[in-house]
Amino acid sequence: MKRKLPAKPEPVVPAEILEQAKLSVSTDRLRKPATCTVCGAETTVLAGSEALCWVCRRLKISAWRDIEQQAPLQE
């Protein structure tokens, strides 16, 4: 007497979406690091943003904060 093979479970995620996810992960690993446009340090380019290293990005954010705080004083 042979055992019944268990039924193959249906995948939760469709195969097309799973394949797209695998491709998106593989392209992230192949991406070469870019250089910062300000200081030339290595950085990764985020989608839709400038190629800034973390130091220059922080300086830019703090400069925005300084400008926002000084604007009410001038008016």
Secondary structure as GFF3:
##gff-version 3
##sequence-region A 1 75
A	DSSP	alpha_helix	15	30	.	.	.	ID=ss1
A	DSSP	beta_strand	34	35	.	.	.	ID=ss2
A	DSSP	beta_strand	42	43	.	.	.	ID=ss3
A	DSSP	alpha_helix	54	74	.	.	.	ID=ss4
###
